[in-house]
């Protein structure tokens, strides 16, 4: 038996008036997922434990079968694993976004416009991070380039402090959300002077792109410790994702990480490449389990783009799930597939929430025959609710 998880990050949502009162998942044309729903089983799962922030870190740990209440030590340390950052037990790791803020006002009066600087390319971001490293790197602080706008800072012998995710405050003046820790606040303010008039940002502005003109620290945590996935499940596992967080979770869990050319973490990601990599992982490379993560619905939710979120879900269905299902069916291998979001990212709010999300569990050996559509509402109507998302993995693997 082979096992597959397809994770549509932030795919769940609320009913939207412009979609006729439907959610993006309900409105989207998803014939493959609907067919799987008709042959499988749906329900709801609570991936974010009560009292924990509804981040992709916590929620994806749950989906992978790890109880965040027991093993979570912060988001950034997981991302740091993916870029090979060496960590000591008393180091504190921070996510370091390069964001877009307005230019006219004093720093604390500026407004945050974009948490991703227009989804800046990694090569461009690395040039800007070189300027940051030249200014700030020391025996105490080190900066590392990640992917796109997502980067890492390590504070040797540091302290974990409360910080705000930038995507939670788009359109806000930043003063009330700046760190209380003086060192972090001062670096953020100084970063604006370094980045705003950097030649690369001047060129971006001239080309009609958003400047990547400030650092933003959040997601502080310490060195993680995850039980090896193979020891935990008896399965050799692989991860396919464009984002450092998921790659870092995989590294921490001892899973194989597949690099897919053209995987971007947005709606233009290489869906077909991810499908092909998943098929290769299972059918050629000896893996028993593969986790395929697609960031696009979440990014479209953060940007408040209704039509693009619908399209990202349709792409997930037609360009990833359908060809992967065909490859597995053609191989003759028996398999089980779990499809779900990690958390909702409602268009209305443009950030994560912690409500239950729908899941779809399909078994190629036990196909039911019914009409169904994979939606939040239809999943709720089944009456199947898993209050502990970390236990859903046991149901996939049983």
C-alpha positions as CSV (number, residue, x, y, z in Angstrom):
1,X,0.0,0.0,0.0
2,X,1.2,3.5,-0.9
3,X,0.1,6.6,1.0
4,X,-0.4,10.2,-0.3
5,X,-1.3,13.4,1.4
6,X,-2.3,16.3,-0.8
7,X,-2.3,19.5,1.3
8,X,-4.0,22.6,-0.3
9,X,-2.7,25.3,2.1
10,X,-5.4,27.7,3.3
11,X,-7.9,26.1,0.8
12,X,-10.9,26.3,3.2
13,X,-12.8,29.6,3.4
14,X,-16.2,31.2,4.1
15,X,-19.1,31.7,1.8
16,X,-18.5,34.7,-0.5
17,X,-21.2,36.9,-2.0
18,X,-19.4,37.3,-5.3
19,X,-19.4,33.5,-5.7
20,X,-23.1,33.2,-5.1
21,X,-22.7,32.5,-1.4
22,X,-20.3,29.6,-2.1
23,X,-16.8,29.1,-0.8
24,X,-13.9,29.0,-3.3
25,X,-13.7,25.2,-2.8
26,X,-17.4,24.8,-3.5
27,X,-17.4,27.2,-6.4
28,X,-14.3,25.7,-8.1
29,X,-14.7,23.1,-10.8
30,X,-13.0,20.1,-9.2
31,X,-14.1,16.9,-11.0
32,X,-11.3,14.8,-9.7
33,X,-11.7,15.6,-6.0
34,X,-15.5,15.3,-6.4
35,X,-15.1,11.9,-7.9
36,X,-12.8,10.8,-5.1
37,X,-15.3,12.2,-2.6
38,X,-18.0,10.1,-4.2
39,X,-15.8,7.0,-3.9
40,X,-14.3,7.7,-0.5
41,X,-15.2,9.4,2.8
42,X,-15.3,13.1,4.0
43,X,-15.3,14.7,7.4
44,X,-13.9,17.6,9.3
45,X,-10.7,17.8,11.3
46,X,-9.4,20.3,13.9
47,X,-5.7,20.7,12.9
48,X,-5.0,23.7,15.2
49,X,-5.1,22.7,18.8
50,X,-7.1,24.9,21.2
51,X,-4.9,27.8,22.5
52,X,-2.3,27.6,19.6
53,X,-2.0,30.1,16.8
54,X,-3.5,29.0,13.5
55,X,-0.2,28.8,11.6
56,X,0.8,26.5,8.8
57,X,3.6,25.2,11.1
58,X,1.2,23.9,13.8
59,X,-1.4,22.7,11.3
60,X,1.0,20.8,9.0
61,X,2.6,19.1,12.0
62,X,-0.8,17.9,13.0
63,X,-1.6,16.6,9.5
64,X,1.7,14.7,9.5
65,X,0.7,13.0,12.7
66,X,2.8,15.1,15.2
67,X,1.0,16.6,18.2
68,X,2.0,20.3,18.2
69,X,1.3,20.6,21.9
70,X,4.2,18.1,22.5
71,X,6.7,18.9,19.8
72,X,6.2,22.5,18.6
73,X,9.1,24.9,19.4
74,X,8.4,27.7,16.9
75,X,8.0,28.1,13.2
76,X,11.3,29.6,12.2
77,X,13.5,26.8,13.5
78,X,11.6,24.4,11.2
79,X,12.3,26.7,8.3
80,X,15.9,27.0,9.3
81,X,16.4,23.2,9.0
82,X,15.4,23.4,5.3
83,X,18.3,25.8,4.5
84,X,20.9,23.9,6.5
85,X,21.2,26.4,9.4
86,X,23.2,25.0,12.4
87,X,21.4,25.6,15.7
88,X,22.4,25.4,19.3
89,X,19.9,24.7,22.1
90,X,20.0,28.3,23.3
91,X,19.9,30.0,19.9
92,X,16.6,31.7,19.0
93,X,15.5,31.6,15.3
94,X,13.3,34.1,13.6
95,X,11.5,34.2,10.4
96,X,12.6,37.3,8.6
97,X,10.3,38.5,5.8
98,X,11.3,41.1,3.3
99,X,8.1,43.2,3.1
100,X,6.8,46.3,1.4
101,X,6.0,49.4,3.5
102,X,5.0,52.9,2.4
103,X,7.8,55.4,1.9
104,X,6.7,58.9,3.0
105,X,6.2,58.6,6.7
106,X,8.5,58.1,9.7
107,X,9.1,54.4,10.2
108,X,6.5,53.7,12.9
109,X,3.9,55.6,10.9
110,X,4.4,53.5,7.7
111,X,1.8,51.1,6.4
112,X,2.5,47.5,5.5
113,X,1.4,47.0,1.9
114,X,2.6,43.5,1.1
115,X,4.0,40.7,3.3
116,X,5.8,39.1,0.3
117,X,7.1,42.2,-1.7
118,X,5.2,41.1,-4.7
119,X,6.4,37.5,-4.2
120,X,10.0,38.6,-4.9
121,X,12.2,36.1,-6.7
122,X,14.7,34.3,-4.5
123,X,17.6,35.5,-6.6
124,X,16.6,39.1,-6.1
125,X,16.0,38.6,-2.4
126,X,19.4,37.1,-2.0
127,X,21.0,40.3,-3.3
128,X,19.1,42.3,-0.7
129,X,20.0,39.8,2.0
130,X,23.6,40.3,1.1
131,X,23.2,44.0,2.0
132,X,21.5,43.0,5.2
133,X,24.3,40.6,6.1
134,X,27.0,43.2,5.3
135,X,25.4,45.6,7.8
136,X,24.1,43.3,10.6
137,X,26.0,39.9,10.6
138,X,28.1,39.5,13.8
139,X,29.1,37.0,16.4
140,X,25.6,37.4,17.9
141,X,23.3,37.7,14.8
142,X,23.4,35.8,11.5
143,X,21.1,36.1,8.5
144,X,20.3,33.4,6.0
145,X,18.5,33.5,2.6
146,X,15.5,31.3,2.3
147,X,12.9,31.2,-0.5
148,X,11.3,34.3,-2.1
149,X,10.4,36.7,0.7
150,X,11.0,34.1,3.5
151,X,14.4,34.3,5.3
152,X,16.0,33.4,8.6
153,X,17.8,35.2,11.4
154,X,19.6,33.4,14.2
155,X,20.2,35.3,17.5
156,X,22.9,33.5,19.5
157,X,22.0,33.0,23.1
158,X,18.9,35.0,22.4
159,X,15.4,35.1,23.9
160,X,12.0,34.2,22.5
161,X,9.8,37.3,22.3
162,X,6.2,37.8,21.1
163,X,6.1,39.1,17.5
164,X,3.3,39.6,15.0
165,X,3.0,37.9,11.6
166,X,3.1,40.6,8.8
167,X,0.3,39.0,6.8
168,X,-2.0,39.6,9.8
169,X,-1.6,43.4,9.5
170,X,-1.7,44.2,5.8
171,X,-3.0,47.8,5.4
172,X,-2.1,48.7,9.0
173,X,0.3,51.3,10.3
174,X,3.1,49.3,11.7
175,X,4.0,51.2,14.9
176,X,1.7,49.2,17.2
177,X,3.0,45.9,15.7
178,X,6.7,46.5,16.0
179,X,8.8,44.4,18.4
180,X,9.1,45.6,22.0
181,X,12.6,44.1,22.0
182,X,14.9,47.1,21.1
183,X,17.5,45.2,19.1
184,X,14.8,43.7,16.8
185,X,13.0,47.0,16.4
186,X,16.2,48.9,15.6
187,X,17.2,46.4,13.0
188,X,13.9,46.6,11.3
189,X,14.0,50.4,11.2
190,X,17.6,50.4,10.0
191,X,16.7,47.9,7.3
192,X,14.5,50.4,5.6
193,X,17.4,52.8,5.1
194,X,19.5,49.9,3.7
195,X,16.8,48.5,1.4
196,X,14.5,51.3,0.2
197,X,17.1,53.0,-2.1
198,X,19.1,49.8,-2.9
199,X,19.7,49.7,-6.7
200,X,17.7,46.5,-7.0
201,X,14.7,48.2,-5.4
202,X,15.0,51.3,-7.5
203,X,15.0,49.0,-10.6
204,X,12.0,47.1,-9.2
205,X,10.1,50.4,-8.8
206,X,11.0,51.6,-12.3
207,X,9.6,48.3,-13.6
208,X,6.4,48.8,-11.8
209,X,7.2,46.2,-9.1
210,X,6.8,46.7,-5.3
211,X,10.0,47.5,-3.4
212,X,11.2,44.9,-0.9
213,X,12.1,47.7,1.5
214,X,11.9,46.4,5.1
215,X,12.7,43.4,7.3
216,X,9.9,42.0,9.5
217,X,10.8,39.6,12.3
218,X,8.3,37.0,13.6
219,X,7.8,33.3,14.4
220,X,10.6,33.1,17.1
221,X,11.5,29.7,18.4
222,X,14.3,27.3,19.5
223,X,15.9,24.2,18.0
224,X,13.1,21.6,17.2
225,X,13.0,18.0,18.0
226,X,10.8,15.7,15.9
227,X,10.6,11.9,16.1
228,X,11.9,10.3,12.9
229,X,8.9,9.7,10.6
230,X,10.1,6.2,9.6
231,X,10.6,5.2,13.2
232,X,7.2,6.6,14.1
233,X,5.2,5.0,11.2
234,X,7.4,2.3,9.7
235,X,7.2,4.1,6.3
236,X,9.8,5.7,4.2
237,X,8.5,9.2,3.5
238,X,9.0,12.1,1.1
239,X,8.1,15.7,1.0
240,X,7.3,17.9,-2.0
241,X,6.8,21.6,-1.3
242,X,8.1,24.9,-2.5
243,X,8.3,26.5,1.0
244,X,11.0,26.2,3.5
245,X,8.6,25.5,6.4
246,X,7.5,22.2,5.0
247,X,11.0,21.3,3.8
248,X,12.2,22.0,7.3
249,X,9.6,19.8,8.9
250,X,10.6,17.0,6.5
251,X,14.3,17.4,7.3
252,X,13.5,17.3,11.1
253,X,11.4,14.2,10.6
254,X,14.1,12.4,8.4
255,X,12.0,12.5,5.2
256,X,13.4,12.8,1.7
257,X,12.9,16.3,0.3
258,X,12.2,16.6,-3.5
259,X,13.2,19.8,-5.3
260,X,10.8,20.5,-8.1
261,X,12.0,23.0,-10.8
262,X,9.5,25.8,-11.1
263,X,7.8,25.2,-7.7
264,X,7.2,28.7,-6.5
265,X,4.8,28.7,-3.6
266,X,2.2,30.7,-5.6
267,X,-0.4,30.2,-8.3
268,X,2.3,29.9,-11.0
269,X,3.8,26.9,-9.3
270,X,4.7,23.7,-11.3
271,X,1.7,21.6,-10.4
272,X,2.5,18.9,-13.1
273,X,6.1,18.8,-11.8
274,X,4.9,18.1,-8.3
275,X,2.6,15.4,-9.5
276,X,5.4,13.8,-11.5
277,X,7.8,14.0,-8.5
278,X,5.2,12.4,-6.2
279,X,4.7,9.5,-8.7
280,X,8.4,9.1,-9.0
281,X,8.9,9.1,-5.2
282,X,6.3,6.3,-4.8
283,X,6.7,4.2,-7.9
284,X,10.4,4.5,-8.7
285,X,12.3,5.6,-5.6
286,X,11.0,3.2,-3.0
287,X,9.0,5.6,-0.8
288,X,5.9,4.4,0.9
289,X,4.5,7.8,1.7
290,X,4.5,11.2,0.0
291,X,3.3,14.6,1.3
292,X,2.5,17.1,-1.5
293,X,2.1,20.6,-0.3
294,X,0.7,23.4,-2.4
295,X,0.9,27.0,-1.0
296,X,-1.1,28.8,-3.7
297,X,-4.6,28.9,-2.2
298,X,-3.1,30.3,1.0
299,X,-1.2,33.0,-0.9
300,X,-4.3,34.0,-2.9
301,X,-6.2,34.2,0.4
302,X,-3.6,36.5,2.0
303,X,-3.8,38.7,-1.1
304,X,-7.6,38.8,-1.1
305,X,-7.9,37.5,-4.6
306,X,-11.1,35.6,-4.9
307,X,-10.9,34.5,-8.5
308,X,-7.2,33.5,-8.2
309,X,-8.0,31.4,-5.1
310,X,-10.7,29.6,-7.1
311,X,-8.3,29.1,-9.9
312,X,-5.5,27.7,-7.6
313,X,-7.9,25.1,-6.3
314,X,-8.9,24.1,-9.9
315,X,-5.2,23.8,-10.8
316,X,-4.6,21.7,-7.8
317,X,-7.4,19.4,-8.9
318,X,-6.7,19.2,-12.7
319,X,-2.9,19.6,-12.8
320,X,-1.8,17.7,-9.7
321,X,-4.3,15.4,-8.2
322,X,-5.7,14.1,-11.5
323,X,-2.4,13.2,-13.1
324,X,-1.1,11.7,-9.9
325,X,-4.2,9.6,-9.5
326,X,-3.8,8.4,-13.1
327,X,-0.2,7.4,-12.5
328,X,-1.0,5.4,-9.4
329,X,-4.0,3.8,-11.1
330,X,-1.9,2.8,-14.1
331,X,0.8,1.4,-11.9
332,X,-1.6,-1.1,-10.3
333,X,-0.4,-0.2,-6.9
334,X,-2.9,0.0,-4.1
335,X,-3.0,3.4,-2.4
336,X,-4.7,5.6,0.0
337,X,-5.0,9.4,-0.5
338,X,-5.8,12.1,2.0
339,X,-6.8,15.5,0.6
340,X,-7.3,18.5,2.9
341,X,-6.3,22.1,3.8
342,X,-4.2,22.7,6.9
343,X,-6.4,25.7,8.0
344,X,-8.7,28.2,6.5
345,X,-7.4,31.5,5.0
346,X,-10.6,33.4,4.4
347,X,-10.6,36.0,1.7
348,X,-12.6,38.3,4.0
349,X,-9.8,38.3,6.7
350,X,-6.7,37.7,4.5
351,X,-5.2,35.7,7.3
352,X,-5.4,32.2,8.9
353,X,-8.1,31.1,11.2
354,X,-8.3,28.0,13.4
355,X,-11.6,26.5,12.5
356,X,-12.0,22.8,11.5
357,X,-11.3,22.0,7.8
358,X,-12.7,19.4,5.5
359,X,-10.8,16.2,4.7
360,X,-11.3,13.6,2.0
361,X,-10.0,10.1,2.5
362,X,-9.9,7.8,-0.6
363,X,-8.8,4.1,-0.7
364,X,-8.2,2.6,-4.1
365,X,-9.3,-0.9,-2.7
366,X,-12.6,0.2,-1.2
367,X,-14.5,2.4,-3.5
368,X,-18.0,3.5,-2.6
369,X,-20.4,4.7,-5.3
370,X,-22.2,8.0,-4.5
371,X,-22.6,11.5,-5.8
372,X,-20.6,14.0,-3.8
373,X,-18.7,17.3,-4.0
374,X,-15.7,18.0,-1.8
375,X,-16.8,21.1,0.1
376,X,-16.7,22.4,3.7
377,X,-20.5,22.0,4.0
378,X,-20.7,18.5,2.6
379,X,-17.8,17.4,4.8
380,X,-19.6,18.8,7.8
381,X,-22.9,16.9,6.9
382,X,-21.2,13.5,7.3
383,X,-21.0,14.1,11.0
384,X,-17.4,12.8,11.1
385,X,-15.3,15.2,13.2
386,X,-11.8,14.5,14.3
387,X,-11.1,16.9,17.2
388,X,-7.4,16.0,17.2
389,X,-5.9,16.6,13.8
390,X,-2.7,14.6,14.6
391,X,-4.8,11.5,14.8
392,X,-6.0,11.7,11.2
393,X,-2.7,10.2,10.0
394,X,-3.6,7.0,11.9
395,X,-6.8,6.8,9.9
396,X,-4.9,7.2,6.7
397,X,-2.3,4.5,7.6
398,X,-4.6,1.9,9.2
